[in-house]
Amino acid sequence: MQLDFTYYNPTKIHFGKNSLTKLNDELTQYGETVMLVYGRNAIKANGLYDNIMTILAAAGKKSY
């Protein structure tokens, strides 16, 4: 690759069984559209996807 560039990707990861409770606080720092990235269907099979979508809707966020 012959391009000069700077890549900056700060990441905060919450671990633990109660980590989803911190999502609403994190959402206040961002715009109205949220991109979810996940693999396969486990997130939907275990119900996590629905929980996240409920939190996003309550916070007035959209996801595509």
CHARMM internal coordinates of N, CA and C (Angstrom, degrees):
IC EDIT
DIST 1 N 1 CA 1.4554
DIST 1 CA 1 C 1.5260
ANGL 1 N 1 CA 1 C 107.57
DIST 1 C 2 N 1.2877
ANGL 1 CA 1 C 2 N 116.81
DIHE 1 N 1 CA 1 C 2 N 132.40
DIST 2 N 2 CA 1.4564
ANGL 1 C 2 N 2 CA 122.55
DIHE 1 CA 1 C 2 N 2 CA -176.01
DIST 2 CA 2 C 1.5347
ANGL 2 N 2 CA 2 C 112.77
DIHE 1 C 2 N 2 CA 2 C -107.68
DIST 2 C 3 N 1.3173
ANGL 2 CA 2 C 3 N 117.90
DIHE 2 N 2 CA 2 C 3 N 13.15
DIST 3 N 3 CA 1.4606
ANGL 2 C 3 N 3 CA 120.69
DIHE 2 CA 2 C 3 N 3 CA -177.43
DIST 3 CA 3 C 1.5170
ANGL 3 N 3 CA 3 C 110.90
DIHE 2 C 3 N 3 CA 3 C -95.10
DIST 3 C 4 N 1.3171
ANGL 3 CA 3 C 4 N 115.77
DIHE 3 N 3 CA 3 C 4 N 143.83
DIST 4 N 4 CA 1.4577
ANGL 3 C 4 N 4 CA 121.50
DIHE 3 CA 3 C 4 N 4 CA 172.07
DIST 4 CA 4 C 1.5246
ANGL 4 N 4 CA 4 C 107.54
DIHE 3 C 4 N 4 CA 4 C -95.04
DIST 4 C 5 N 1.3190
ANGL 4 CA 4 C 5 N 118.01
DIHE 4 N 4 CA 4 C 5 N 129.40
DIST 5 N 5 CA 1.4497
ANGL 4 C 5 N 5 CA 120.12
DIHE 4 CA 4 C 5 N 5 CA 178.60
DIST 5 CA 5 C 1.5207
ANGL 5 N 5 CA 5 C 110.06
DIHE 4 C 5 N 5 CA 5 C -159.79
DIST 5 C 6 N 1.2992
ANGL 5 CA 5 C 6 N 115.28
DIHE 5 N 5 CA 5 C 6 N 163.80
DIST 6 N 6 CA 1.4551
ANGL 5 C 6 N 6 CA 122.75
DIHE 5 CA 5 C 6 N 6 CA 174.71
DIST 6 CA 6 C 1.5200
ANGL 6 N 6 CA 6 C 107.54
DIHE 5 C 6 N 6 CA 6 C -121.64
DIST 6 C 7 N 1.3105
ANGL 6 CA 6 C 7 N 116.33
DIHE 6 N 6 CA 6 C 7 N 130.07
DIST 7 N 7 CA 1.4508
ANGL 6 C 7 N 7 CA 121.93
DIHE 6 CA 6 C 7 N 7 CA 178.49
DIST 7 CA 7 C 1.5223
ANGL 7 N 7 CA 7 C 107.53
DIHE 6 C 7 N 7 CA 7 C -114.55
DIST 7 C 8 N 1.3150
ANGL 7 CA 7 C 8 N 116.74
DIHE 7 N 7 CA 7 C 8 N 122.58
DIST 8 N 8 CA 1.4598
ANGL 7 C 8 N 8 CA 121.98
DIHE 7 CA 7 C 8 N 8 CA -179.22
DIST 8 CA 8 C 1.5151
ANGL 8 N 8 CA 8 C 107.58
DIHE 7 C 8 N 8 CA 8 C -125.55
DIST 8 C 9 N 1.3271
ANGL 8 CA 8 C 9 N 117.78
DIHE 8 N 8 CA 8 C 9 N 121.72
DIST 9 N 9 CA 1.4518
ANGL 8 C 9 N 9 CA 121.63
DIHE 8 CA 8 C 9 N 9 CA -175.66
DIST 9 CA 9 C 1.5282
ANGL 9 N 9 CA 9 C 110.12
DIHE 8 C 9 N 9 CA 9 C -140.61
DIST 9 C 10 N 1.3375
ANGL 9 CA 9 C 10 N 116.72
DIHE 9 N 9 CA 9 C 10 N 78.41
DIST 10 N 10 CA 1.4652
ANGL 9 C 10 N 10 CA 118.04
DIHE 9 CA 9 C 10 N 10 CA 177.34
DIST 10 CA 10 C 1.5317
ANGL 10 N 10 CA 10 C 110.33
DIHE 9 C 10 N 10 CA 10 C -68.66
DIST 10 C 11 N 1.2863
ANGL 10 CA 10 C 11 N 116.66
DIHE 10 N 10 CA 10 C 11 N 139.36
DIST 11 N 11 CA 1.4626
ANGL 10 C 11 N 11 CA 120.98
DIHE 10 CA 10 C 11 N 11 CA -176.46
DIST 11 CA 11 C 1.5223
ANGL 11 N 11 CA 11 C 110.11
DIHE 10 C 11 N 11 CA 11 C -133.75
DIST 11 C 12 N 1.3130
ANGL 11 CA 11 C 12 N 115.48
DIHE 11 N 11 CA 11 C 12 N 132.43
DIST 12 N 12 CA 1.4672
ANGL 11 C 12 N 12 CA 121.03
DIHE 11 CA 11 C 12 N 12 CA 173.22
DIST 12 CA 12 C 1.5130
ANGL 12 N 12 CA 12 C 106.92
DIHE 11 C 12 N 12 CA 12 C -118.19
DIST 12 C 13 N 1.3187
ANGL 12 CA 12 C 13 N 116.86
DIHE 12 N 12 CA 12 C 13 N 126.60
DIST 13 N 13 CA 1.4574
ANGL 12 C 13 N 13 CA 121.57
DIHE 12 CA 12 C 13 N 13 CA -179.25
DIST 13 CA 13 C 1.5190
ANGL 13 N 13 CA 13 C 108.92
DIHE 12 C 13 N 13 CA 13 C -122.85
DIST 13 C 14 N 1.3220
ANGL 13 CA 13 C 14 N 116.57
DIHE 13 N 13 CA 13 C 14 N 124.33
DIST 14 N 14 CA 1.4605
ANGL 13 C 14 N 14 CA 122.35
DIHE 13 CA 13 C 14 N 14 CA 176.51
DIST 14 CA 14 C 1.5294
ANGL 14 N 14 CA 14 C 108.05
DIHE 13 C 14 N 14 CA 14 C -97.03
DIST 14 C 15 N 1.3053
ANGL 14 CA 14 C 15 N 117.04
DIHE 14 N 14 CA 14 C 15 N 127.36
DIST 15 N 15 CA 1.4602
ANGL 14 C 15 N 15 CA 122.03
DIHE 14 CA 14 C 15 N 15 CA 178.68
DIST 15 CA 15 C 1.5261
ANGL 15 N 15 CA 15 C 110.31
DIHE 14 C 15 N 15 CA 15 C -110.45
DIST 15 C 16 N 1.3070
ANGL 15 CA 15 C 16 N 116.59
DIHE 15 N 15 CA 15 C 16 N 153.63
DIST 16 N 16 CA 1.4549
ANGL 15 C 16 N 16 CA 121.56
DIHE 15 CA 15 C 16 N 16 CA 174.11
DIST 16 CA 16 C 1.5143
ANGL 16 N 16 CA 16 C 112.42
DIHE 15 C 16 N 16 CA 16 C 116.95
DIST 16 C 17 N 1.3076
ANGL 16 CA 16 C 17 N 115.05
DIHE 16 N 16 CA 16 C 17 N 163.18
DIST 17 N 17 CA 1.4561
ANGL 16 C 17 N 17 CA 119.15
DIHE 16 CA 16 C 17 N 17 CA -174.45
DIST 17 CA 17 C 1.5253
ANGL 17 N 17 CA 17 C 113.13
DIHE 16 C 17 N 17 CA 17 C -70.64
DIST 17 C 18 N 1.3234
ANGL 17 CA 17 C 18 N 118.25
DIHE 17 N 17 CA 17 C 18 N -18.73
DIST 18 N 18 CA 1.4631
ANGL 17 C 18 N 18 CA 121.08
DIHE 17 CA 17 C 18 N 18 CA 177.71
DIST 18 CA 18 C 1.5240
ANGL 18 N 18 CA 18 C 112.50
DIHE 17 C 18 N 18 CA 18 C -103.12
DIST 18 C 19 N 1.3270
ANGL 18 CA 18 C 19 N 117.67
DIHE 18 N 18 CA 18 C 19 N 12.33
DIST 19 N 19 CA 1.4583
ANGL 18 C 19 N 19 CA 120.54
DIHE 18 CA 18 C 19 N 19 CA -175.46
DIST 19 CA 19 C 1.5315
ANGL 19 N 19 CA 19 C 113.05
DIHE 18 C 19 N 19 CA 19 C -65.37
DIST 19 C 20 N 1.3130
ANGL 19 CA 19 C 20 N 118.35
DIHE 19 N 19 CA 19 C 20 N -27.19
DIST 20 N 20 CA 1.4641
ANGL 19 C 20 N 20 CA 120.92
DIHE 19 CA 19 C 20 N 20 CA 179.52
DIST 20 CA 20 C 1.5267
ANGL 20 N 20 CA 20 C 111.87
DIHE 19 C 20 N 20 CA 20 C -64.53
DIST 20 C 21 N 1.3179
ANGL 20 CA 20 C 21 N 117.43
DIHE 20 N 20 CA 20 C 21 N -23.63
DIST 21 N 21 CA 1.4619
ANGL 20 C 21 N 21 CA 120.76
DIHE 20 CA 20 C 21 N 21 CA 178.82
DIST 21 CA 21 C 1.5276
ANGL 21 N 21 CA 21 C 111.77
DIHE 20 C 21 N 21 CA 21 C -66.90
DIST 21 C 22 N 1.3176
ANGL 21 CA 21 C 22 N 118.28
DIHE 21 N 21 CA 21 C 22 N -17.01
DIST 22 N 22 CA 1.4643
ANGL 21 C 22 N 22 CA 122.51
DIHE 21 CA 21 C 22 N 22 CA -179.83
DIST 22 CA 22 C 1.5282
ANGL 22 N 22 CA 22 C 112.33
DIHE 21 C 22 N 22 CA 22 C -88.77
DIST 22 C 23 N 1.3184
ANGL 22 CA 22 C 23 N 117.59
DIHE 22 N 22 CA 22 C 23 N -7.61
DIST 23 N 23 CA 1.4551
ANGL 22 C 23 N 23 CA 121.37
DIHE 22 CA 22 C 23 N 23 CA -175.54
DIST 23 CA 23 C 1.5185
ANGL 23 N 23 CA 23 C 112.57
DIHE 22 C 23 N 23 CA 23 C -61.13
DIST 23 C 24 N 1.3023
ANGL 23 CA 23 C 24 N 118.03
DIHE 23 N 23 CA 23 C 24 N -44.50
DIST 24 N 24 CA 1.4624
ANGL 23 C 24 N 24 CA 120.97
DIHE 23 CA 23 C 24 N 24 CA -178.21
DIST 24 CA 24 C 1.5252
ANGL 24 N 24 CA 24 C 111.59
DIHE 23 C 24 N 24 CA 24 C -58.87
DIST 24 C 25 N 1.3282
ANGL 24 CA 24 C 25 N 117.88
DIHE 24 N 24 CA 24 C 25 N -41.88
DIST 25 N 25 CA 1.4644
ANGL 24 C 25 N 25 CA 121.44
DIHE 24 CA 24 C 25 N 25 CA 177.90
DIST 25 CA 25 C 1.5259
ANGL 25 N 25 CA 25 C 110.98
DIHE 24 C 25 N 25 CA 25 C -63.67
DIST 25 C 26 N 1.3089
ANGL 25 CA 25 C 26 N 117.50
DIHE 25 N 25 CA 25 C 26 N -39.64
DIST 26 N 26 CA 1.4643
ANGL 25 C 26 N 26 CA 121.61
DIHE 25 CA 25 C 26 N 26 CA 179.47
DIST 26 CA 26 C 1.5248
ANGL 26 N 26 CA 26 C 111.14
DIHE 25 C 26 N 26 CA 26 C -66.84
DIST 26 C 27 N 1.3224
ANGL 26 CA 26 C 27 N 117.22
DIHE 26 N 26 CA 26 C 27 N -36.33
DIST 27 N 27 CA 1.4617
ANGL 26 C 27 N 27 CA 121.14
DIHE 26 CA 26 C 27 N 27 CA -176.47
DIST 27 CA 27 C 1.5225
ANGL 27 N 27 CA 27 C 113.47
DIHE 26 C 27 N 27 CA 27 C -64.52
DIST 27 C 28 N 1.3146
ANGL 27 CA 27 C 28 N 117.71
DIHE 27 N 27 CA 27 C 28 N -25.02
DIST 28 N 28 CA 1.4657
ANGL 27 C 28 N 28 CA 120.74
DIHE 27 CA 27 C 28 N 28 CA -178.88
DIST 28 CA 28 C 1.5238
ANGL 28 N 28 CA 28 C 111.89
DIHE 27 C 28 N 28 CA 28 C -65.78
DIST 28 C 29 N 1.3119
ANGL 28 CA 28 C 29 N 117.47
DIHE 28 N 28 CA 28 C 29 N -17.20
DIST 29 N 29 CA 1.4704
ANGL 28 C 29 N 29 CA 121.71
DIHE 28 CA 28 C 29 N 29 CA -176.54
DIST 29 CA 29 C 1.5243
ANGL 29 N 29 CA 29 C 113.18
DIHE 28 C 29 N 29 CA 29 C -87.25
DIST 29 C 30 N 1.3347
ANGL 29 CA 29 C 30 N 117.45
DIHE 29 N 29 CA 29 C 30 N -3.63
DIST 30 N 30 CA 1.4596
ANGL 29 C 30 N 30 CA 120.43
DIHE 29 CA 29 C 30 N 30 CA -171.68
DIST 30 CA 30 C 1.5232
ANGL 30 N 30 CA 30 C 111.63
DIHE 29 C 30 N 30 CA 30 C -127.11
DIST 30 C 31 N 1.3096
ANGL 30 CA 30 C 31 N 116.53
DIHE 30 N 30 CA 30 C 31 N 170.81
DIST 31 N 31 CA 1.4607
ANGL 30 C 31 N 31 CA 123.51
DIHE 30 CA 30 C 31 N 31 CA -178.71
DIST 31 CA 31 C 1.5180
ANGL 31 N 31 CA 31 C 112.71
DIHE 30 C 31 N 31 CA 31 C -70.74
DIST 31 C 32 N 1.3321
ANGL 31 CA 31 C 32 N 114.64
DIHE 31 N 31 CA 31 C 32 N -167.61
DIST 32 N 32 CA 1.4633
ANGL 31 C 32 N 32 CA 119.42
DIHE 31 CA 31 C 32 N 32 CA -172.64
DIST 32 CA 32 C 1.5224
ANGL 32 N 32 CA 32 C 114.47
DIHE 31 C 32 N 32 CA 32 C -82.44
DIST 32 C 33 N 1.3316
ANGL 32 CA 32 C 33 N 118.74
DIHE 32 N 32 CA 32 C 33 N -14.36
DIST 33 N 33 CA 1.4592
ANGL 32 C 33 N 33 CA 121.15
DIHE 32 CA 32 C 33 N 33 CA -177.98
DIST 33 CA 33 C 1.5255
ANGL 33 N 33 CA 33 C 110.26
DIHE 32 C 33 N 33 CA 33 C -112.36
DIST 33 C 34 N 1.3198
ANGL 33 CA 33 C 34 N 115.84
DIHE 33 N 33 CA 33 C 34 N 132.09
DIST 34 N 34 CA 1.4628
ANGL 33 C 34 N 34 CA 122.35
DIHE 33 CA 33 C 34 N 34 CA -177.67
DIST 34 CA 34 C 1.5197
ANGL 34 N 34 CA 34 C 108.71
DIHE 33 C 34 N 34 CA 34 C -120.12
DIST 34 C 35 N 1.3168
ANGL 34 CA 34 C 35 N 116.12
DIHE 34 N 34 CA 34 C 35 N 134.97
DIST 35 N 35 CA 1.4632
ANGL 34 C 35 N 35 CA 120.51
DIHE 34 CA 34 C 35 N 35 CA 176.05
DIST 35 CA 35 C 1.5266
ANGL 35 N 35 CA 35 C 108.88
DIHE 34 C 35 N 35 CA 35 C -103.09
DIST 35 C 36 N 1.3217
ANGL 35 CA 35 C 36 N 116.19
DIHE 35 N 35 CA 35 C 36 N 123.32
DIST 36 N 36 CA 1.4584
ANGL 35 C 36 N 36 CA 121.52
DIHE 35 CA 35 C 36 N 36 CA 176.07
DIST 36 CA 36 C 1.5233
ANGL 36 N 36 CA 36 C 109.10
DIHE 35 C 36 N 36 CA 36 C -96.00
DIST 36 C 37 N 1.3149
ANGL 36 CA 36 C 37 N 115.48
DIHE 36 N 36 CA 36 C 37 N 132.95
DIST 37 N 37 CA 1.4582
ANGL 36 C 37 N 37 CA 120.87
DIHE 36 CA 36 C 37 N 37 CA 177.05
DIST 37 CA 37 C 1.5245
ANGL 37 N 37 CA 37 C 107.17
DIHE 36 C 37 N 37 CA 37 C -123.67
DIST 37 C 38 N 1.3165
ANGL 37 CA 37 C 38 N 115.78
DIHE 37 N 37 CA 37 C 38 N 122.79
DIST 38 N 38 CA 1.4627
ANGL 37 C 38 N 38 CA 120.12
DIHE 37 CA 37 C 38 N 38 CA 179.85
DIST 38 CA 38 C 1.5208
ANGL 38 N 38 CA 38 C 108.60
DIHE 37 C 38 N 38 CA 38 C -154.44
DIST 38 C 39 N 1.3068
ANGL 38 CA 38 C 39 N 116.36
DIHE 38 N 38 CA 38 C 39 N 163.91
DIST 39 N 39 CA 1.4548
ANGL 38 C 39 N 39 CA 120.36
DIHE 38 CA 38 C 39 N 39 CA -178.55
DIST 39 CA 39 C 1.5191
ANGL 39 N 39 CA 39 C 111.91
DIHE 38 C 39 N 39 CA 39 C -106.27
DIST 39 C 40 N 1.2748
ANGL 39 CA 39 C 40 N 114.78
DIHE 39 N 39 CA 39 C 40 N 146.35
DIST 40 N 40 CA 1.4721
ANGL 39 C 40 N 40 CA 123.96
DIHE 39 CA 39 C 40 N 40 CA 176.37
DIST 40 CA 40 C 1.5175
ANGL 40 N 40 CA 40 C 112.78
DIHE 39 C 40 N 40 CA 40 C 46.77
DIST 40 C 41 N 1.3238
ANGL 40 CA 40 C 41 N 117.73
DIHE 40 N 40 CA 40 C 41 N -142.02
DIST 41 N 41 CA 1.4650
ANGL 40 C 41 N 41 CA 120.71
DIHE 40 CA 40 C 41 N 41 CA -173.42
DIST 41 CA 41 C 1.5241
ANGL 41 N 41 CA 41 C 115.30
DIHE 40 C 41 N 41 CA 41 C -120.34
DIST 41 C 42 N 1.3144
ANGL 41 CA 41 C 42 N 118.15
DIHE 41 N 41 CA 41 C 42 N 7.43
DIST 42 N 42 CA 1.4656
ANGL 41 C 42 N 42 CA 119.87
DIHE 41 CA 41 C 42 N 42 CA -177.58
DIST 42 CA 42 C 1.5265
ANGL 42 N 42 CA 42 C 111.96
DIHE 41 C 42 N 42 CA 42 C -59.31
DIST 42 C 43 N 1.3261
ANGL 42 CA 42 C 43 N 117.54
DIHE 42 N 42 CA 42 C 43 N -38.54
DIST 43 N 43 CA 1.4629
ANGL 42 C 43 N 43 CA 121.28
DIHE 42 CA 42 C 43 N 43 CA -179.15
DIST 43 CA 43 C 1.5354
ANGL 43 N 43 CA 43 C 111.22
DIHE 42 C 43 N 43 CA 43 C -61.44
DIST 43 C 44 N 1.3183
ANGL 43 CA 43 C 44 N 116.67
DIHE 43 N 43 CA 43 C 44 N -32.55
DIST 44 N 44 CA 1.4635
ANGL 43 C 44 N 44 CA 119.97
DIHE 43 CA 43 C 44 N 44 CA 177.80
DIST 44 CA 44 C 1.5238
ANGL 44 N 44 CA 44 C 111.30
DIHE 43 C 44 N 44 CA 44 C -83.20
DIST 44 C 45 N 1.3107
ANGL 44 CA 44 C 45 N 117.05
DIHE 44 N 44 CA 44 C 45 N -37.40
DIST 45 N 45 CA 1.4657
ANGL 44 C 45 N 45 CA 121.30
DIHE 44 CA 44 C 45 N 45 CA -178.37
DIST 45 CA 45 C 1.5264
ANGL 45 N 45 CA 45 C 112.11
DIHE 44 C 45 N 45 CA 45 C -65.10
DIST 45 C 46 N 1.3374
ANGL 45 CA 45 C 46 N 117.26
DIHE 45 N 45 CA 45 C 46 N -34.88
DIST 46 N 46 CA 1.4687
ANGL 45 C 46 N 46 CA 119.05
DIHE 45 CA 45 C 46 N 46 CA -177.97
DIST 46 CA 46 C 1.5261
ANGL 46 N 46 CA 46 C 113.25
DIHE 45 C 46 N 46 CA 46 C -93.24
DIST 46 C 47 N 1.3437
ANGL 46 CA 46 C 47 N 117.62
DIHE 46 N 46 CA 46 C 47 N 3.30
DIST 47 N 47 CA 1.4619
ANGL 46 C 47 N 47 CA 121.14
DIHE 46 CA 46 C 47 N 47 CA 175.32
DIST 47 CA 47 C 1.5157
ANGL 47 N 47 CA 47 C 115.50
DIHE 46 C 47 N 47 CA 47 C 87.58
DIST 47 C 48 N 1.3066
ANGL 47 CA 47 C 48 N 117.84
DIHE 47 N 47 CA 47 C 48 N -4.70
DIST 48 N 48 CA 1.4565
ANGL 47 C 48 N 48 CA 121.18
DIHE 47 CA 47 C 48 N 48 CA -177.98
DIST 48 CA 48 C 1.5288
ANGL 48 N 48 CA 48 C 111.82
DIHE 47 C 48 N 48 CA 48 C -64.23
DIST 48 C 49 N 1.3156
ANGL 48 CA 48 C 49 N 117.15
DIHE 48 N 48 CA 48 C 49 N -38.78
DIST 49 N 49 CA 1.4647
ANGL 48 C 49 N 49 CA 121.41
DIHE 48 CA 48 C 49 N 49 CA 179.92
DIST 49 CA 49 C 1.5301
ANGL 49 N 49 CA 49 C 110.93
DIHE 48 C 49 N 49 CA 49 C -58.04
DIST 49 C 50 N 1.3039
ANGL 49 CA 49 C 50 N 117.20
DIHE 49 N 49 CA 49 C 50 N -47.42
DIST 50 N 50 CA 1.4712
ANGL 49 C 50 N 50 CA 120.78
DIHE 49 CA 49 C 50 N 50 CA 179.95
DIST 50 CA 50 C 1.5240
ANGL 50 N 50 CA 50 C 111.21
DIHE 49 C 50 N 50 CA 50 C -62.76
DIST 50 C 51 N 1.3216
ANGL 50 CA 50 C 51 N 117.21
DIHE 50 N 50 CA 50 C 51 N -39.89
DIST 51 N 51 CA 1.4729
ANGL 50 C 51 N 51 CA 120.94
DIHE 50 CA 50 C 51 N 51 CA 177.71
DIST 51 CA 51 C 1.5269
ANGL 51 N 51 CA 51 C 110.68
DIHE 50 C 51 N 51 CA 51 C -62.11
DIST 51 C 52 N 1.3165
ANGL 51 CA 51 C 52 N 116.46
DIHE 51 N 51 CA 51 C 52 N -44.17
DIST 52 N 52 CA 1.4622
ANGL 51 C 52 N 52 CA 120.71
DIHE 51 CA 51 C 52 N 52 CA -179.75
DIST 52 CA 52 C 1.5203
ANGL 52 N 52 CA 52 C 110.71
DIHE 51 C 52 N 52 CA 52 C -65.35
DIST 52 C 53 N 1.3263
ANGL 52 CA 52 C 53 N 117.05
DIHE 52 N 52 CA 52 C 53 N -43.32
DIST 53 N 53 CA 1.4619
ANGL 52 C 53 N 53 CA 120.27
DIHE 52 CA 52 C 53 N 53 CA 179.92
DIST 53 CA 53 C 1.5277
ANGL 53 N 53 CA 53 C 111.51
DIHE 52 C 53 N 53 CA 53 C -63.30
DIST 53 C 54 N 1.3228
ANGL 53 CA 53 C 54 N 117.77
DIHE 53 N 53 CA 53 C 54 N -34.97
DIST 54 N 54 CA 1.4608
ANGL 53 C 54 N 54 CA 121.87
DIHE 53 CA 53 C 54 N 54 CA 176.45
DIST 54 CA 54 C 1.5211
ANGL 54 N 54 CA 54 C 110.61
DIHE 53 C 54 N 54 CA 54 C -64.83
DIST 54 C 55 N 1.3248
ANGL 54 CA 54 C 55 N 116.92
DIHE 54 N 54 CA 54 C 55 N -43.95
DIST 55 N 55 CA 1.4673
ANGL 54 C 55 N 55 CA 121.61
DIHE 54 CA 54 C 55 N 55 CA 178.78
DIST 55 CA 55 C 1.5240
ANGL 55 N 55 CA 55 C 110.27
DIHE 54 C 55 N 55 CA 55 C -64.94
DIST 55 C 56 N 1.3251
ANGL 55 CA 55 C 56 N 116.85
DIHE 55 N 55 CA 55 C 56 N -42.68
DIST 56 N 56 CA 1.4669
ANGL 55 C 56 N 56 CA 120.54
DIHE 55 CA 55 C 56 N 56 CA 178.78
DIST 56 CA 56 C 1.5323
ANGL 56 N 56 CA 56 C 110.96
DIHE 55 C 56 N 56 CA 56 C -61.64
DIST 56 C 57 N 1.3060
ANGL 56 CA 56 C 57 N 117.33
DIHE 56 N 56 CA 56 C 57 N -44.97
DIST 57 N 57 CA 1.4705
ANGL 56 C 57 N 57 CA 121.45
DIHE 56 CA 56 C 57 N 57 CA -179.75
DIST 57 CA 57 C 1.5240
ANGL 57 N 57 CA 57 C 110.53
DIHE 56 C 57 N 57 CA 57 C -63.13
DIST 57 C 58 N 1.3203
ANGL 57 CA 57 C 58 N 117.35
DIHE 57 N 57 CA 57 C 58 N -42.36
DIST 58 N 58 CA 1.4678
ANGL 57 C 58 N 58 CA 121.09
DIHE 57 CA 57 C 58 N 58 CA 179.80
DIST 58 CA 58 C 1.5305
ANGL 58 N 58 CA 58 C 111.56
DIHE 57 C 58 N 58 CA 58 C -64.25
DIST 58 C 59 N 1.3297
ANGL 58 CA 58 C 59 N 115.92
DIHE 58 N 58 CA 58 C 59 N -28.98
DIST 59 N 59 CA 1.4602
ANGL 58 C 59 N 59 CA 121.23
DIHE 58 CA 58 C 59 N 59 CA 179.98
DIST 59 CA 59 C 1.5293
ANGL 59 N 59 CA 59 C 111.66
DIHE 58 C 59 N 59 CA 59 C -88.77
DIST 59 C 60 N 1.3432
ANGL 59 CA 59 C 60 N 116.97
DIHE 59 N 59 CA 59 C 60 N 1.12
DIST 60 N 60 CA 1.4515
ANGL 59 C 60 N 60 CA 120.90
DIHE 59 CA 59 C 60 N 60 CA 179.46
DIST 60 CA 60 C 1.5196
ANGL 60 N 60 CA 60 C 114.01
DIHE 59 C 60 N 60 CA 60 C 75.50
DIST 60 C 61 N 1.3247
ANGL 60 CA 60 C 61 N 116.83
DIHE 60 N 60 CA 60 C 61 N 24.80
DIST 61 N 61 CA 1.4699
ANGL 60 C 61 N 61 CA 121.94
DIHE 60 CA 60 C 61 N 61 CA -179.09
DIST 61 CA 61 C 1.5096
ANGL 61 N 61 CA 61 C 111.01
DIHE 60 C 61 N 61 CA 61 C -98.96
DIST 61 C 62 N 1.3349
ANGL 61 CA 61 C 62 N 116.53
DIHE 61 N 61 CA 61 C 62 N 152.27
DIST 62 N 62 CA 1.4462
ANGL 61 C 62 N 62 CA 122.34
DIHE 61 CA 61 C 62 N 62 CA 174.99
DIST 62 CA 62 C 1.5175
ANGL 62 N 62 CA 62 C 108.92
DIHE 61 C 62 N 62 CA 62 C -112.28
DIST 62 C 63 N 1.3052
ANGL 62 CA 62 C 63 N 116.33
DIHE 62 N 62 CA 62 C 63 N 150.76
DIST 63 N 63 CA 1.4670
ANGL 62 C 63 N 63 CA 121.39
DIHE 62 CA 62 C 63 N 63 CA 176.28
DIST 63 CA 63 C 1.5148
ANGL 63 N 63 CA 63 C 108.01
DIHE 62 C 63 N 63 CA 63 C -137.35
DIST 63 C 64 N 1.3278
ANGL 63 CA 63 C 64 N 115.39
DIHE 63 N 63 CA 63 C 64 N 138.48
DIST 64 N 64 CA 1.4683
ANGL 63 C 64 N 64 CA 120.78
DIHE 63 CA 63 C 64 N 64 CA 179.98
DIST 64 CA 64 C 1.5008
ANGL 64 N 64 CA 64 C 109.52
DIHE 63 C 64 N 64 CA 64 C -119.40
END
COOR INIT
IC SEED 1 N 1 CA 1 C
IC BUILD
